[in-house]
Amino acid sequence: MTDDRIRAVVADDHYLVREGTRQLLETSGEVRVVGAVGDADDLLDAVRRLAPDVVVTDIRMPGGAWRQGFEGIDAAHRIRALHPRVGVVVLSQYADALFAVELFRQGTEGFAYLLKDRVGDLDELLGAIRAVASGGSVIDPKVVEGLLARRDVRGGPEALTPRERDVLREMARGRSNPAIARVLHLSVSSVEKNVNSIFTKLGLENSGDVHRRVAAVLSYLDPG
């Protein structure tokens, strides 16, 4: 019998968090955790040996000559460089968009940035895992929410309307236009109009590509 579950490696230096995440994912029935490690060096070794579909890693872990506080992000970049088919979900306690932008600095494909409390929200975590497993991208909606509030307070012609902010938040989750329409109870044509307006205000070419949609979110939120 073929096992079509997503193969994952979990990385966190706290044993209880690591095991809790592993058990939560296993009980979903969608994910098979093939490895669980406690530092960035062991994570790279596990990816090499076990060839997972997805890695779920904490942003901070001991190990090797990694930048302190960015170990998970640096490991994510190394994994994508060496194993481009492996998606990476980075779990972080930091809602500051600086860290999300750092993760996506070299490209958005196959990366997700979620706040660590999403571990308790199985649907959100599984959604991110599914997205990166297929090459998509996700940014935690709470990160988007905070930066939108700070960015739009300036007003001006580039400010987004409340509805456009709603759509942008759902774009950050990696949702397609039909999926956004279902969540926001809008018609698909209405979502398309809002997406086009967002791209116009950001000076970006409209595209249905998931990675470029997330890149559009980042271009709006990037404080640098």
Buried (B, 14 or more C-beta within 10 A) or exposed (E): EEEEBBBBBBBBBEEEBBBBBBEBBBEBEBBBBBBBBBBBBBBBEBBEEEEBBBBBBBBBBEBBEBEEEBBBBBBBBBBBEEBEEBBBBBBBEBBEBEBBBBBBEEEBBBBBBBBBEBBEEBEBBBBBBBBBBEBBBBBBBBBBBBBBEEBBEEEEEEBBEEBBBBBBBBBBBBBBBEBBBBBBEBEBEBBBBBBEBBBEBBEBEBEEEBBBBBBBBBBBBBEE
